């Protein structure tokens, strides 16, 4: 029988997004998503050691900019 337990640990109160306890679990969720293309995992800025998943900006998907350029930080 398949494991029905979710990979996420709860919701972030500030961001309203699911929290994943590791980058590995977040990446697994992206792979299992029906269309994981254009998505990435990123660290939560408020809960240390936890990650969110989200869509890449259009400029990054099309190759016009890098994630660091869009978000104004070094990667």
N, CA, C and O atoms as CSV, one atom per row, in Angstrom:
chain,resi,resn,atom,element,x,y,z
A,1,UNK,N,N,0.839,-1.182,0.000
A,1,UNK,CA,C,0.000,0.000,0.000
A,1,UNK,C,C,0.884,1.245,0.000
A,1,UNK,O,O,1.887,1.297,0.712
A,2,UNK,N,N,0.526,2.211,-0.770
A,2,UNK,CA,C,1.320,3.436,-0.902
A,2,UNK,C,C,1.226,4.276,0.369
A,2,UNK,O,O,0.214,4.265,1.071
A,3,UNK,N,N,2.299,4.997,0.643
A,3,UNK,CA,C,2.347,5.893,1.792
A,3,UNK,C,C,1.502,7.125,1.475
A,3,UNK,O,O,1.799,7.849,0.525
A,4,UNK,N,N,0.467,7.366,2.252
A,4,UNK,CA,C,-0.442,8.496,2.012
A,4,UNK,C,C,-0.062,9.730,2.830
A,4,UNK,O,O,-0.731,10.760,2.741
A,5,UNK,N,N,0.995,9.635,3.618
A,5,UNK,CA,C,1.413,10.749,4.460
A,5,UNK,C,C,2.009,11.865,3.595
A,5,UNK,O,O,2.850,11.587,2.740
A,6,UNK,N,N,1.594,13.115,3.798
A,6,UNK,CA,C,2.151,14.207,2.983
A,6,UNK,C,C,3.606,14.488,3.348
A,6,UNK,O,O,4.037,14.225,4.471
A,7,UNK,N,N,4.355,15.025,2.387
A,7,UNK,CA,C,5.760,15.371,2.610
A,7,UNK,C,C,5.908,16.712,3.330
A,7,UNK,O,O,6.979,17.007,3.859
A,8,UNK,N,N,4.874,17.508,3.358
A,8,UNK,CA,C,4.979,18.817,3.988
A,8,UNK,C,C,4.605,18.725,5.457
A,8,UNK,O,O,3.849,17.840,5.859
A,9,UNK,N,N,5.139,19.646,6.263
A,9,UNK,CA,C,4.964,19.573,7.712
A,9,UNK,C,C,3.882,20.504,8.232
A,9,UNK,O,O,3.472,20.369,9.385
A,10,UNK,N,N,3.414,21.429,7.438
A,10,UNK,CA,C,2.396,22.382,7.865
A,10,UNK,C,C,2.442,23.601,6.959
A,10,UNK,O,O,3.002,23.562,5.864
A,11,UNK,N,N,1.846,24.676,7.433
A,11,UNK,CA,C,1.816,25.914,6.666
A,11,UNK,C,C,2.584,27.005,7.385
A,11,UNK,O,O,2.582,27.076,8.614
A,12,UNK,N,N,3.233,27.846,6.619
A,12,UNK,CA,C,3.948,29.001,7.147
A,12,UNK,C,C,2.905,30.082,7.459
A,12,UNK,O,O,2.129,30.467,6.584
A,13,UNK,N,N,2.888,30.565,8.688
A,13,UNK,CA,C,1.892,31.569,9.081
A,13,UNK,C,C,2.063,32.877,8.309
A,13,UNK,O,O,1.077,33.525,7.956
A,14,UNK,N,N,3.289,33.258,8.051
A,14,UNK,CA,C,3.547,34.542,7.382
A,14,UNK,C,C,3.314,34.470,5.875
A,14,UNK,O,O,2.739,35.390,5.294
A,15,UNK,N,N,3.755,33.389,5.241
A,15,UNK,CA,C,3.682,33.289,3.788
A,15,UNK,C,C,2.436,32.555,3.294
A,15,UNK,O,O,2.035,32.731,2.143
A,16,UNK,N,N,1.817,31.733,4.148
A,16,UNK,CA,C,0.633,30.984,3.747
A,16,UNK,C,C,0.934,29.841,2.790
A,16,UNK,O,O,0.039,29.364,2.094
A,17,UNK,N,N,2.183,29.399,2.750
A,17,UNK,CA,C,2.584,28.313,1.854
A,17,UNK,C,C,2.957,27.090,2.670
A,17,UNK,O,O,3.247,27.193,3.862
A,18,UNK,N,N,2.948,25.935,2.026
A,18,UNK,CA,C,3.344,24.709,2.703
A,18,UNK,C,C,4.819,24.751,3.070
A,18,UNK,O,O,5.643,25.288,2.330
A,19,UNK,N,N,5.141,24.177,4.226
A,19,UNK,CA,C,6.520,24.071,4.691
A,19,UNK,C,C,7.011,22.650,4.480
A,19,UNK,O,O,6.316,21.686,4.802
A,20,UNK,N,N,8.200,22.532,3.943
A,20,UNK,CA,C,8.848,21.239,3.766
A,20,UNK,C,C,10.071,21.220,4.673
A,20,UNK,O,O,10.805,22.206,4.751
A,21,UNK,N,N,10.290,20.105,5.358
A,21,UNK,CA,C,11.362,20.029,6.349
A,21,UNK,C,C,12.751,19.927,5.729
A,21,UNK,O,O,13.751,20.092,6.428
A,22,UNK,N,N,12.827,19.655,4.422
A,22,UNK,CA,C,14.125,19.585,3.753
A,22,UNK,C,C,13.974,19.958,2.283
A,22,UNK,O,O,12.884,19.897,1.714
A,23,UNK,N,N,15.082,20.341,1.696
A,23,UNK,CA,C,15.094,20.652,0.266
A,23,UNK,C,C,14.746,19.398,-0.540
A,23,UNK,O,O,14.075,19.475,-1.570
A,24,UNK,N,N,15.212,18.246,-0.056
A,24,UNK,CA,C,14.958,16.977,-0.737
A,24,UNK,C,C,13.456,16.686,-0.813
A,24,UNK,O,O,12.965,16.256,-1.856
A,25,UNK,N,N,12.736,16.910,0.264
A,25,UNK,CA,C,11.281,16.675,0.267
A,25,UNK,C,C,10.559,17.659,-0.660
A,25,UNK,O,O,9.597,17.293,-1.335
A,26,UNK,N,N,11.027,18.899,-0.685
A,26,UNK,CA,C,10.412,19.891,-1.566
A,26,UNK,C,C,10.631,19.513,-3.032
A,26,UNK,O,O,9.713,19.619,-3.846
A,27,UNK,N,N,11.837,19.077,-3.366
A,27,UNK,CA,C,12.124,18.656,-4.743
A,27,UNK,C,C,11.290,17.439,-5.125
A,27,UNK,O,O,10.823,17.333,-6.259
A,28,UNK,N,N,11.103,16.524,-4.183
A,28,UNK,CA,C,10.287,15.339,-4.444
A,28,UNK,C,C,8.853,15.756,-4.787
A,28,UNK,O,O,8.241,15.208,-5.705
A,29,UNK,N,N,8.331,16.723,-4.047
A,29,UNK,CA,C,6.972,17.202,-4.307
A,29,UNK,C,C,6.877,17.835,-5.696
A,29,UNK,O,O,5.871,17.662,-6.385
A,30,UNK,N,N,7.901,18.555,-6.108
A,30,UNK,CA,C,7.911,19.160,-7.442
A,30,UNK,C,C,7.892,18.067,-8.508
A,30,UNK,O,O,7.159,18.169,-9.491
A,31,UNK,N,N,8.697,17.025,-8.314
A,31,UNK,CA,C,8.734,15.918,-9.281
A,31,UNK,C,C,7.392,15.210,-9.383
A,31,UNK,O,O,7.004,14.772,-10.466
A,32,UNK,N,N,6.677,15.093,-8.263
A,32,UNK,CA,C,5.389,14.403,-8.255
A,32,UNK,C,C,4.245,15.285,-8.754
A,32,UNK,O,O,3.162,14.784,-9.057
A,33,UNK,N,N,4.477,16.571,-8.840
A,33,UNK,CA,C,3.446,17.496,-9.317
A,33,UNK,C,C,3.124,17.176,-10.777
A,33,UNK,O,O,4.011,16.787,-11.537
A,34,UNK,N,N,1.896,17.335,-11.160
A,34,UNK,CA,C,1.495,16.960,-12.522
A,34,UNK,C,C,2.260,17.703,-13.602
A,34,UNK,O,O,2.454,17.178,-14.699
A,35,UNK,N,N,2.698,18.922,-13.303
A,35,UNK,CA,C,3.511,19.676,-14.242
A,35,UNK,C,C,4.573,20.428,-13.442
A,35,UNK,O,O,4.417,21.613,-13.148
A,36,UNK,N,N,5.644,19.735,-13.097
A,36,UNK,CA,C,6.670,20.324,-12.253
A,36,UNK,C,C,7.597,21.281,-12.965
A,36,UNK,O,O,8.472,21.879,-12.338
A,37,UNK,N,N,7.419,21.435,-14.266
A,37,UNK,CA,C,8.290,22.344,-15.015
A,37,UNK,C,C,8.033,23.777,-14.562
A,37,UNK,O,O,6.894,24.178,-14.323
A,38,UNK,N,N,9.104,24.527,-14.452
A,38,UNK,CA,C,8.974,25.932,-14.086
A,38,UNK,C,C,8.768,26.152,-12.602
A,38,UNK,O,O,8.360,27.238,-12.189
A,39,UNK,N,N,9.048,25.125,-11.782
A,39,UNK,CA,C,8.907,25.277,-10.335
A,39,UNK,C,C,10.268,25.035,-9.680
A,39,UNK,O,O,11.135,24.363,-10.237
A,40,UNK,N,N,10.428,25.594,-8.497
A,40,UNK,CA,C,11.669,25.401,-7.755
A,40,UNK,C,C,11.380,25.454,-6.272
A,40,UNK,O,O,10.330,25.924,-5.835
A,41,UNK,N,N,12.343,24.958,-5.507
A,41,UNK,CA,C,12.250,25.041,-4.053
A,41,UNK,C,C,13.107,26.214,-3.596
A,41,UNK,O,O,14.102,26.554,-4.237
A,42,UNK,N,N,12.719,26.825,-2.492
A,42,UNK,CA,C,13.513,27.923,-1.949
A,42,UNK,C,C,13.333,27.973,-0.436
A,42,UNK,O,O,12.278,27.589,0.070
A,43,UNK,N,N,14.340,28.439,0.291
A,43,UNK,CA,C,14.253,28.452,1.750
A,43,UNK,C,C,13.242,29.467,2.263
A,43,UNK,O,O,13.087,30.550,1.700
A,44,UNK,N,N,12.560,29.100,3.337
A,44,UNK,CA,C,11.646,30.030,4.007
A,44,UNK,C,C,12.500,31.044,4.759
A,44,UNK,O,O,13.467,30.672,5.424
A,45,UNK,N,N,12.154,32.294,4.658
A,45,UNK,CA,C,12.945,33.342,5.300
A,45,UNK,C,C,12.644,33.456,6.790
A,45,UNK,O,O,13.376,34.128,7.517
A,46,UNK,N,N,11.583,32.813,7.251
A,46,UNK,CA,C,11.203,32.934,8.658
A,46,UNK,C,C,11.417,31.667,9.473
A,46,UNK,O,O,11.667,31.752,10.675
A,47,UNK,N,N,11.328,30.504,8.854
A,47,UNK,CA,C,11.484,29.238,9.579
A,47,UNK,C,C,12.779,28.582,9.112
A,47,UNK,O,O,12.846,28.041,8.008
A,48,UNK,N,N,13.787,28.632,9.941
A,48,UNK,CA,C,15.100,28.084,9.578
A,48,UNK,C,C,15.017,26.601,9.241
A,48,UNK,O,O,14.346,25.831,9.929
A,49,UNK,N,N,15.705,26.215,8.177
A,49,UNK,CA,C,15.781,24.815,7.796
A,49,UNK,C,C,14.564,24.280,7.079
A,49,UNK,O,O,14.484,23.077,6.835
A,50,UNK,N,N,13.615,25.127,6.731
A,50,UNK,CA,C,12.417,24.695,6.016
A,50,UNK,C,C,12.349,25.375,4.657
A,50,UNK,O,O,12.962,26.419,4.436
A,51,UNK,N,N,11.592,24.765,3.753
A,51,UNK,CA,C,11.550,25.226,2.366
A,51,UNK,C,C,10.112,25.341,1.865
A,51,UNK,O,O,9.210,24.670,2.367
A,52,UNK,N,N,9.915,26.196,0.876
A,52,UNK,CA,C,8.661,26.334,0.138
A,52,UNK,C,C,8.916,25.912,-1.301
A,52,UNK,O,O,10.067,25.784,-1.720
A,53,UNK,N,N,7.845,25.694,-2.059
A,53,UNK,CA,C,7.985,25.525,-3.505
A,53,UNK,C,C,7.156,26.597,-4.179
A,53,UNK,O,O,6.145,27.050,-3.642
A,54,UNK,N,N,7.598,27.000,-5.371
A,54,UNK,CA,C,6.876,28.032,-6.099
A,54,UNK,C,C,7.277,28.048,-7.558
A,54,UNK,O,O,8.221,27.377,-7.976
A,55,UNK,N,N,6.543,28.825,-8.315
A,55,UNK,CA,C,6.802,28.941,-9.744
A,55,UNK,C,C,7.966,29.889,-10.000
A,55,UNK,O,O,8.129,30.894,-9.307
A,56,UNK,N,N,8.763,29.560,-10.996
A,56,UNK,CA,C,9.830,30.456,-11.424
A,56,UNK,C,C,9.221,31.647,-12.156
A,56,UNK,O,O,8.226,31.489,-12.864
A,57,UNK,N,N,9.800,32.832,-12.000
A,57,UNK,CA,C,9.319,33.989,-12.753
A,57,UNK,C,C,9.456,33.758,-14.263
A,57,UNK,O,O,10.339,33.025,-14.709
A,58,UNK,N,N,8.596,34.374,-15.019
A,58,UNK,CA,C,8.578,34.204,-16.479
A,58,UNK,C,C,9.923,34.539,-17.116
A,58,UNK,O,O,10.353,33.862,-18.050
A,59,UNK,N,N,10.592,35.583,-16.615
A,59,UNK,CA,C,11.887,35.978,-17.189
A,59,UNK,C,C,12.931,34.870,-17.036
A,59,UNK,O,O,13.779,34.680,-17.907
A,60,UNK,N,N,12.859,34.143,-15.921
A,60,UNK,CA,C,13.807,33.051,-15.673
A,60,UNK,C,C,13.463,31.858,-16.555
A,60,UNK,O,O,14.354,31.254,-17.153
A,61,UNK,N,N,12.189,31.512,-16.644
A,61,UNK,CA,C,11.772,30.381,-17.481
A,61,UNK,C,C,12.174,30.579,-18.929
A,61,UNK,O,O,12.525,29.620,-19.616
A,62,UNK,N,N,12.126,31.807,-19.390
A,62,UNK,CA,C,12.458,32.095,-20.786
A,62,UNK,C,C,13.945,32.367,-21.007
A,62,UNK,O,O,14.378,32.544,-22.146
A,63,UNK,N,N,14.725,32.401,-19.934
A,63,UNK,CA,C,16.167,32.559,-20.053
A,63,UNK,C,C,16.645,33.996,-20.164
A,63,UNK,O,O,17.800,34.234,-20.519
A,64,UNK,N,N,15.778,34.962,-19.867
A,64,UNK,CA,C,16.182,36.365,-19.963
A,64,UNK,C,C,16.999,36.799,-18.751
A,64,UNK,O,O,17.884,37.644,-18.877
A,65,UNK,N,N,16.711,36.228,-17.568
A,65,UNK,CA,C,17.380,36.601,-16.324
A,65,UNK,C,C,17.614,35.354,-15.485
A,65,UNK,O,O,17.042,34.293,-15.737
A,66,UNK,N,N,18.468,35.511,-14.482
A,66,UNK,CA,C,18.667,34.444,-13.501
A,66,UNK,C,C,17.781,34.721,-12.295
A,66,UNK,O,O,17.255,35.824,-12.149
A,67,UNK,N,N,17.614,33.729,-11.433
A,67,UNK,CA,C,16.815,33.915,-10.227
A,67,UNK,C,C,17.417,35.016,-9.361
A,67,UNK,O,O,16.693,35.834,-8.794
A,68,UNK,N,N,18.741,35.032,-9.264
A,68,UNK,CA,C,19.406,36.042,-8.452
A,68,UNK,C,C,19.143,37.454,-8.976
A,68,UNK,O,O,18.981,38.385,-8.187
A,69,UNK,N,N,19.100,37.617,-10.285
A,69,UNK,CA,C,18.821,38.922,-10.873
A,69,UNK,C,C,17.386,39.368,-10.580
A,69,UNK,O,O,17.148,40.541,-10.295
A,70,UNK,N,N,16.454,38.461,-10.648
A,70,UNK,CA,C,15.052,38.795,-10.407
A,70,UNK,C,C,14.837,39.176,-8.952
A,70,UNK,O,O,14.147,40.151,-8.657
A,71,UNK,N,N,15.428,38.407,-8.042
A,71,UNK,CA,C,15.206,38.638,-6.602
A,71,UNK,C,C,16.237,39.542,-5.974
A,71,UNK,O,O,16.143,39.855,-4.787
A,72,UNK,N,N,17.225,39.972,-6.747
A,72,UNK,CA,C,18.202,40.931,-6.267
A,72,UNK,C,C,19.127,40.396,-5.191
A,72,UNK,O,O,19.498,41.128,-4.275
A,73,UNK,N,N,19.497,39.150,-5.288
A,73,UNK,CA,C,20.424,38.583,-4.294
A,73,UNK,C,C,21.369,37.610,-4.971
A,73,UNK,O,O,21.110,37.122,-6.071
A,74,UNK,N,N,22.459,37.342,-4.294
A,74,UNK,CA,C,23.412,36.370,-4.805
A,74,UNK,C,C,22.918,34.973,-4.456
A,74,UNK,O,O,22.278,34.767,-3.424
A,75,UNK,N,N,23.213,34.049,-5.299
A,75,UNK,CA,C,22.782,32.684,-5.061
A,75,UNK,C,C,23.940,31.823,-4.697
A,75,UNK,O,O,23.769,30.627,-4.458
